[in-house]
Amino acid sequence: MNFITNIWKHPKTSAAGLLIAVASVAGVLSQQGVSLGKVGTGTVVSLASALATALLGLLAKDPEPSPQVSGSASQQAKLGAWMLIALLIPLPWMQGCTAASVAENIVNWTPSLQSAVATVDSTAAILAPADAPIFAAATVGFDAASNLLVAQAKAYLANPSASVLAKLQSQIVSFQQQVNTALLQTVRIVDAKSQQHAMAVIQGVSAIVNAILALVQSISTKAQVAQMASQAGVKLAMVRPYLDDSRATAIVAAHYGEPVETARVQVAQAEQAKMSAGF
């Protein structure tokens, strides 16, 4: 009966293990097409996986010290390990989703996208005179790309067909490439304050575009994702030093009305999925 004693002595470790098990089993069931019934627009399996991952994120931030662990460093190491395991679990926020629900999710992102692009449009005026042209040239295509993406997202919501999805796939990759290129070009801005302003607004657009890309990726076949990735000349690894994880996490958390830790796991998982696919 040692395992019962261990559970009593190490409740947080036991809870983390249970949550990881639930999320892992849910991931396997989802991959095998087992849903265990519907919950709203998702499934029981996807809901269980999402809840387990969310609770794991909250548990990892629990500051309560454990009397069985000597020192905060050891405790933090264990918490970090739990979060690392969570990152290896398939995306719970996109499992079990139908094309219609993902399309609606994408459309729900479009007001935030348009607002972020509008902020980009007004930023050149506050930059140093020598830097404004660099920023304007880097972001010149954002308005057109945003409007086209919004139109195609709405078209796919109205008609989730393969042909409309193909156009949406092509446009989201095209926009993501524009944003990635803009990040690299903005590095050329010399004035520190100008560069900070420019990077911040482009990073805001980047966070939303990458969230939409992750959603589109979730309803695409492996062959379609491979085709999308082949169009990505500016890889995520190239712009990784210029991405603001905390900003992306805050945007996702605010959009979905969820804890920051849950959003942080989702953002990391989505980025890992894109990089594994070749973006």
C-alpha positions as CSV (number, residue, x, y, z in Angstrom):
1,M,0.0,0.0,0.0
2,N,3.0,2.3,-0.4
3,F,1.4,4.0,-3.4
4,I,-1.5,5.2,-1.2
5,T,1.0,6.6,1.3
6,N,2.9,8.3,-1.5
7,I,-0.3,9.9,-2.8
8,W,-0.9,11.3,0.7
9,K,2.7,12.5,1.2
10,H,3.0,14.0,-2.3
11,P,-0.4,15.3,-3.3
12,K,0.8,17.9,-5.9
13,T,3.0,15.4,-7.7
14,S,0.2,12.8,-7.7
15,A,-2.3,15.4,-9.0
16,A,0.1,16.4,-11.7
17,G,0.6,12.8,-12.7
18,L,-3.1,12.2,-12.9
19,L,-3.7,15.3,-15.0
20,I,-0.9,14.3,-17.4
21,A,-2.4,10.8,-17.7
22,V,-5.9,12.3,-18.4
23,A,-4.5,14.6,-21.1
24,S,-2.3,11.9,-22.6
25,V,-5.1,9.3,-22.8
26,A,-7.5,12.0,-24.2
27,G,-4.9,12.8,-26.9
28,V,-4.7,9.1,-27.9
29,L,-8.5,8.7,-28.0
30,S,-8.8,11.8,-30.1
31,Q,-6.3,10.6,-32.6
32,Q,-8.2,7.3,-32.8
33,G,-11.5,9.1,-33.5
34,V,-13.0,8.3,-30.1
35,S,-15.1,11.2,-28.8
36,L,-17.3,9.8,-26.0
37,G,-20.1,12.2,-27.0
38,K,-20.5,15.9,-27.8
39,V,-20.1,18.9,-25.5
40,G,-21.2,22.0,-27.3
41,T,-19.2,22.2,-30.6
42,G,-16.5,19.9,-29.2
43,T,-16.3,16.5,-27.6
44,V,-16.1,15.0,-24.2
45,V,-12.5,13.8,-24.9
46,S,-11.4,17.3,-26.0
47,L,-13.0,18.9,-23.0
48,A,-11.3,16.5,-20.6
49,S,-7.9,17.1,-22.3
50,A,-8.4,20.9,-22.2
51,L,-9.4,20.9,-18.5
52,A,-6.5,18.6,-17.6
53,T,-4.0,20.8,-19.3
54,A,-5.5,24.0,-17.9
55,L,-5.4,22.6,-14.3
56,L,-1.8,21.4,-14.9
57,G,-0.9,24.9,-15.8
58,L,-2.5,26.3,-12.7
59,L,-0.9,23.7,-10.5
60,A,2.5,24.6,-11.9
61,K,2.0,28.2,-10.7
62,D,0.9,27.1,-7.2
63,P,3.4,28.9,-4.8
64,E,2.6,26.7,-1.8
65,P,5.8,25.0,-0.7
66,S,5.9,21.3,-0.3
67,P,7.3,20.0,3.0
68,Q,8.7,16.9,1.3
69,V,10.8,18.9,-1.1
70,S,14.1,20.5,0.1
71,G,14.5,24.0,-1.3
72,S,12.5,26.0,-3.8
73,A,14.9,25.2,-6.6
74,S,13.9,21.5,-6.5
75,Q,10.2,22.4,-6.4
76,Q,10.6,24.7,-9.4
77,A,12.4,22.0,-11.3
78,K,9.5,19.6,-10.8
79,L,7.0,22.2,-11.8
80,G,9.0,23.0,-14.9
81,A,9.1,19.3,-15.7
82,W,5.3,19.1,-15.5
83,M,4.9,22.0,-17.8
84,L,7.4,20.5,-20.3
85,I,5.3,17.3,-20.3
86,A,2.3,19.4,-20.9
87,L,3.9,20.9,-24.0
88,L,4.3,17.4,-25.4
89,I,0.6,16.7,-25.2
90,P,-1.4,17.3,-28.4
91,L,-3.2,20.7,-28.6
92,P,-6.4,20.3,-26.4
93,W,-7.9,23.6,-27.5
94,M,-8.1,22.4,-31.1
95,Q,-8.9,18.7,-30.7
96,G,-12.4,17.5,-31.5
97,C,-13.3,20.7,-33.3
98,T,-15.4,20.7,-36.4
99,A,-14.6,22.8,-39.5
100,A,-17.6,25.1,-38.6
101,S,-16.4,25.7,-35.0
102,V,-12.9,26.5,-36.1
103,A,-14.2,28.8,-38.9
104,E,-16.2,30.6,-36.3
105,N,-13.2,30.8,-34.0
106,I,-11.1,32.3,-36.8
107,V,-13.8,34.9,-37.6
108,N,-13.9,35.8,-33.9
109,W,-10.3,36.7,-34.1
110,T,-10.8,39.1,-37.0
111,P,-11.9,42.2,-35.0
112,S,-8.7,41.9,-32.9
113,L,-6.7,41.5,-36.1
114,Q,-8.2,44.6,-37.7
115,S,-7.6,46.6,-34.5
116,A,-4.0,45.5,-34.4
117,V,-3.5,46.4,-38.0
118,A,-5.1,49.8,-37.4
119,T,-2.5,50.4,-34.6
120,V,0.2,49.6,-37.1
121,D,-1.2,52.2,-39.5
122,S,-1.0,54.9,-36.9
123,T,2.5,54.0,-35.6
124,A,4.7,55.6,-38.3
125,A,3.6,59.0,-37.2
126,I,5.2,58.6,-33.8
127,L,8.5,57.2,-35.0
128,A,11.7,59.1,-35.6
129,P,11.6,60.8,-39.0
130,A,14.5,58.6,-40.3
131,D,12.8,55.4,-39.1
132,A,9.2,56.0,-40.3
133,P,9.9,55.1,-43.9
134,I,11.5,51.8,-42.9
135,F,8.5,50.9,-40.8
136,A,6.0,52.0,-43.5
137,A,7.8,49.9,-46.1
138,A,7.9,46.9,-43.9
139,T,4.1,47.0,-43.1
140,V,2.7,48.4,-46.4
141,G,0.8,45.2,-47.2
142,F,-0.8,44.6,-43.8
143,D,-4.1,46.3,-44.6
144,A,-4.7,44.5,-47.9
145,A,-3.6,41.2,-46.3
146,S,-5.9,41.7,-43.3
147,N,-8.9,42.6,-45.4
148,L,-8.5,39.6,-47.6
149,L,-8.0,37.2,-44.7
150,V,-11.1,38.5,-43.0
151,A,-13.1,38.1,-46.2
152,Q,-11.9,34.5,-46.7
153,A,-12.5,33.6,-43.1
154,K,-16.1,34.7,-43.4
155,A,-16.4,32.9,-46.7
156,Y,-15.2,29.7,-45.1
157,L,-17.6,30.1,-42.2
158,A,-20.4,30.4,-44.7
159,N,-19.2,27.6,-46.9
160,P,-16.6,25.3,-45.3
161,S,-15.6,23.6,-48.6
162,A,-12.2,22.4,-49.7
163,S,-11.8,25.1,-52.3
164,V,-12.6,27.9,-49.9
165,L,-10.3,26.3,-47.3
166,A,-7.5,26.2,-49.8
167,K,-7.8,30.0,-50.4
168,L,-7.8,30.5,-46.6
169,Q,-4.7,28.4,-46.2
170,S,-2.8,30.3,-48.8
171,Q,-3.8,33.7,-47.5
172,I,-2.9,33.0,-43.8
173,V,0.5,31.7,-44.8
174,S,1.0,34.7,-47.1
175,F,0.1,37.1,-44.3
176,Q,2.3,35.3,-41.8
177,Q,5.2,35.6,-44.2
178,Q,4.5,39.4,-44.5
179,V,4.6,39.7,-40.7
180,N,7.7,37.7,-40.3
181,T,9.5,39.7,-43.0
182,A,8.3,42.9,-41.3
183,L,9.9,41.8,-38.1
184,L,13.2,41.2,-39.8
185,Q,13.1,44.6,-41.6
186,T,12.2,46.4,-38.4
187,V,15.5,45.4,-36.9
188,R,17.1,47.9,-39.2
189,I,15.5,50.8,-37.3
190,V,18.3,52.6,-35.4
191,D,16.5,54.7,-32.8
192,A,15.8,52.5,-29.8
193,K,12.4,54.0,-28.9
194,S,11.3,53.8,-32.5
195,Q,12.3,50.2,-32.8
196,Q,10.6,49.4,-29.5
197,H,7.3,50.9,-30.7
198,A,7.6,49.3,-34.2
199,M,8.4,45.9,-32.8
200,A,5.5,46.0,-30.3
201,V,2.8,46.7,-32.8
202,I,4.1,44.2,-35.3
203,Q,4.4,41.6,-32.5
204,G,0.7,42.2,-31.7
205,V,-0.3,41.4,-35.3
206,S,2.1,38.4,-35.3
207,A,0.4,36.9,-32.2
208,I,-3.0,37.0,-33.8
209,V,-1.9,35.8,-37.2
210,N,-0.1,32.9,-35.7
211,A,-3.1,32.0,-33.6
212,I,-5.2,32.0,-36.8
213,L,-2.6,30.0,-38.6
214,A,-2.7,27.4,-35.8
215,L,-6.5,27.1,-36.2
216,V,-6.2,26.7,-39.9
217,Q,-3.5,24.1,-39.4
218,S,-5.8,22.2,-37.1
219,I,-8.4,21.6,-39.8
220,S,-5.9,20.9,-42.6
221,T,-4.6,17.5,-43.7
222,K,-1.0,16.6,-43.3
223,A,-0.5,17.0,-47.1
224,Q,-2.2,20.4,-46.9
225,V,0.0,21.5,-44.0
226,A,3.1,20.4,-45.8
227,Q,2.0,22.4,-48.8
228,M,1.4,25.5,-46.6
229,A,4.8,25.1,-44.9
230,S,6.5,24.9,-48.3
231,Q,5.3,28.4,-49.0
232,A,6.9,29.7,-45.8
233,G,10.3,31.1,-46.8
234,V,10.8,33.1,-43.6
235,K,10.7,30.4,-40.9
236,L,9.6,30.9,-37.4
237,A,13.1,30.0,-36.2
238,M,14.4,33.1,-38.1
239,V,12.1,35.5,-36.3
240,R,12.1,33.7,-32.9
241,P,14.4,36.2,-31.3
242,Y,12.0,39.0,-32.1
243,L,8.7,37.3,-30.9
244,D,7.3,38.5,-27.5
245,D,5.9,35.4,-25.8
246,S,4.4,37.5,-22.9
247,R,2.5,39.7,-25.4
248,A,1.3,36.7,-27.4
249,T,0.2,35.0,-24.2
250,A,-1.7,38.1,-22.9
251,I,-3.5,38.4,-26.2
252,V,-4.6,34.8,-26.3
253,A,-5.6,34.8,-22.6
254,A,-7.7,38.0,-23.1
255,H,-9.3,36.6,-26.3
256,Y,-10.4,33.3,-24.7
257,G,-11.0,34.7,-21.2
258,E,-8.7,32.1,-19.7
259,P,-5.8,32.1,-17.2
260,V,-2.5,33.4,-18.4
261,E,-0.8,30.0,-17.6
262,T,-3.3,28.2,-19.8
263,A,-2.7,30.6,-22.6
264,R,1.1,30.3,-22.2
265,V,0.9,26.5,-22.7
266,Q,-1.4,26.9,-25.7
267,V,0.9,29.5,-27.4
268,A,3.9,27.2,-26.8
269,Q,2.1,24.2,-28.1
270,A,0.9,26.0,-31.2
271,E,4.4,27.3,-32.0
272,Q,5.9,23.9,-31.6
273,A,3.2,22.4,-33.9
274,K,4.0,25.0,-36.6
275,M,7.8,24.5,-36.3
276,S,7.4,20.7,-36.4
277,A,5.3,21.2,-39.6
278,G,8.1,23.2,-41.2
279,F,6.9,26.8,-40.7
